[in-house]
Amino acid sequence: MHLGSNMLNAVRKVMGPQHPDVDDVTQDSVIALLGALENFRGECSVSHFAQRIALLTALTARRRLRLQKRWWDMEGLPIEEVPDDGVFSPLAGTVSRRRRELVRQVLDELPDVLAEALALHFALGYTVEEIAAATSVPANTIWSRLRLGKRALRNKLDRDAQLAEMFRSSEDGGGSS
């Protein structure tokens, strides 16, 4: 049960919590995990291995959906997030959702190894050392992949002034006036 919920959370972070294919992609992730168990070398925990399988399955599903032009329109859905201070702000929720969607779009455009490193680190909270162990890649390579992925995000922000302002306002103290 614990592995299943971890895999579901990983899929939700990559696909978006309201995406209509979250359950299907999670099921595909479990099937992929069962197929990959024979390759499990024990260099990371089973939980990390399962999350990585779910993450890769979700990234593949997002790319496949993009190619099929079946994007889920997140606009207009109710915002269910409540900030840590307990005060609901529709504007903050919209900005937060838009930021996450931008990051998902950047992940779709990146090479698999960069998208995987960024998602493992920033979406799932893995350390560089944990990613290196899980992927059998040196830590310096992971650092490089993270740097290149962040540069791709920065380049996208440089091309879109409105999105850049969205990210800048959170760095300047939350963006509420």
Contacts in CASP RR format, 6 or more apart in sequence:
PFRMAT RR
TARGET T0000
AUTHOR 0000-0000-0000
METHOD contacts of the structure
MODEL  1
MHLGSNMLNAVRKVMGPQHPDVDDVTQDSVIALLGALENFRGECSVSHFA
QRIALLTALTARRRLRLQKRWWDMEGLPIEEVPDDGVFSPLAGTVSRRRR
ELVRQVLDELPDVLAEALALHFALGYTVEEIAAATSVPANTIWSRLRLGK
RALRNKLDRDAQLAEMFRSSEDGGGSS
2 47 0 8 1.000
3 33 0 8 1.000
3 46 0 8 1.000
3 47 0 8 1.000
3 50 0 8 1.000
4 26 0 8 1.000
4 30 0 8 1.000
4 50 0 8 1.000
6 47 0 8 1.000
6 50 0 8 1.000
6 51 0 8 1.000
6 54 0 8 1.000
7 26 0 8 1.000
7 29 0 8 1.000
7 30 0 8 1.000
7 33 0 8 1.000
7 50 0 8 1.000
7 51 0 8 1.000
7 53 0 8 1.000
7 54 0 8 1.000
8 22 0 8 1.000
8 26 0 8 1.000
8 54 0 8 1.000
10 29 0 8 1.000
10 51 0 8 1.000
10 54 0 8 1.000
10 55 0 8 1.000
10 58 0 8 1.000
10 123 0 8 1.000
10 124 0 8 1.000
11 22 0 8 1.000
11 25 0 8 1.000
11 26 0 8 1.000
11 29 0 8 1.000
11 54 0 8 1.000
11 55 0 8 1.000
11 57 0 8 1.000
11 58 0 8 1.000
12 19 0 8 1.000
12 22 0 8 1.000
13 119 0 8 1.000
13 123 0 8 1.000
13 124 0 8 1.000
14 55 0 8 1.000
14 58 0 8 1.000
14 59 0 8 1.000
14 62 0 8 1.000
14 104 0 8 1.000
14 107 0 8 1.000
14 119 0 8 1.000
14 123 0 8 1.000
15 21 0 8 1.000
15 22 0 8 1.000
15 25 0 8 1.000
15 58 0 8 1.000
15 61 0 8 1.000
15 62 0 8 1.000
15 104 0 8 1.000
16 22 0 8 1.000
16 74 0 8 1.000
16 100 0 8 1.000
16 104 0 8 1.000
17 80 0 8 1.000
18 72 0 8 1.000
18 74 0 8 1.000
18 77 0 8 1.000
19 72 0 8 1.000
20 72 0 8 1.000
21 61 0 8 1.000
21 65 0 8 1.000
21 72 0 8 1.000
25 57 0 8 1.000
25 58 0 8 1.000
25 61 0 8 1.000
26 54 0 8 1.000
28 57 0 8 1.000
28 61 0 8 1.000
29 50 0 8 1.000
29 53 0 8 1.000
29 54 0 8 1.000
29 57 0 8 1.000
29 58 0 8 1.000
32 53 0 8 1.000
32 56 0 8 1.000
32 57 0 8 1.000
33 49 0 8 1.000
33 50 0 8 1.000
33 53 0 8 1.000
33 54 0 8 1.000
36 49 0 8 1.000
36 53 0 8 1.000
40 46 0 8 1.000
40 49 0 8 1.000
41 136 0 8 1.000
42 49 0 8 1.000
43 133 0 8 1.000
43 134 0 8 1.000
43 136 0 8 1.000
44 52 0 8 1.000
44 130 0 8 1.000
44 133 0 8 1.000
44 134 0 8 1.000
48 126 0 8 1.000
48 130 0 8 1.000
48 134 0 8 1.000
49 134 0 8 1.000
51 120 0 8 1.000
51 124 0 8 1.000
52 116 0 8 1.000
52 120 0 8 1.000
52 134 0 8 1.000
52 135 0 8 1.000
55 116 0 8 1.000
55 119 0 8 1.000
55 120 0 8 1.000
55 123 0 8 1.000
55 124 0 8 1.000
56 112 0 8 1.000
56 116 0 8 1.000
59 107 0 8 1.000
59 108 0 8 1.000
59 112 0 8 1.000
59 115 0 8 1.000
59 116 0 8 1.000
59 119 0 8 1.000
62 104 0 8 1.000
62 107 0 8 1.000
62 108 0 8 1.000
63 108 0 8 1.000
65 71 0 8 1.000
65 72 0 8 1.000
66 108 0 8 1.000
74 97 0 8 1.000
74 101 0 8 1.000
79 88 0 8 1.000
79 90 0 8 1.000
79 93 0 8 1.000
79 94 0 8 1.000
79 97 0 8 1.000
81 93 0 8 1.000
81 96 0 8 1.000
81 97 0 8 1.000
82 88 0 8 1.000
83 89 0 8 1.000
83 92 0 8 1.000
89 176 0 8 1.000
91 176 0 8 1.000
92 174 0 8 1.000
92 176 0 8 1.000
95 166 0 8 1.000
95 169 0 8 1.000
95 170 0 8 1.000
95 175 0 8 1.000
98 163 0 8 1.000
98 166 0 8 1.000
99 166 0 8 1.000
99 167 0 8 1.000
99 170 0 8 1.000
102 153 0 8 1.000
102 156 0 8 1.000
102 163 0 8 1.000
103 118 0 8 1.000
103 122 0 8 1.000
103 153 0 8 1.000
105 156 0 8 1.000
106 149 0 8 1.000
106 152 0 8 1.000
106 153 0 8 1.000
106 156 0 8 1.000
107 115 0 8 1.000
107 118 0 8 1.000
107 119 0 8 1.000
108 115 0 8 1.000
109 152 0 8 1.000
110 118 0 8 1.000
110 149 0 8 1.000
110 152 0 8 1.000
113 145 0 8 1.000
114 145 0 8 1.000
114 148 0 8 1.000
114 149 0 8 1.000
114 152 0 8 1.000
116 135 0 8 1.000
117 131 0 8 1.000
117 135 0 8 1.000
117 142 0 8 1.000
117 145 0 8 1.000
117 146 0 8 1.000
117 149 0 8 1.000
118 145 0 8 1.000
118 146 0 8 1.000
118 149 0 8 1.000
118 150 0 8 1.000
120 126 0 8 1.000
120 130 0 8 1.000
120 131 0 8 1.000
120 134 0 8 1.000
121 127 0 8 1.000
121 128 0 8 1.000
121 131 0 8 1.000
121 142 0 8 1.000
121 146 0 8 1.000
126 134 0 8 1.000
128 139 0 8 1.000
128 142 0 8 1.000
128 143 0 8 1.000
128 146 0 8 1.000
129 139 0 8 1.000
131 137 0 8 1.000
131 142 0 8 1.000
132 138 0 8 1.000
132 139 0 8 1.000
132 141 0 8 1.000
132 142 0 8 1.000
135 142 0 8 1.000
156 163 0 8 1.000
157 163 0 8 1.000
157 164 0 8 1.000
157 167 0 8 1.000
158 164 0 8 1.000
169 175 0 8 1.000
END
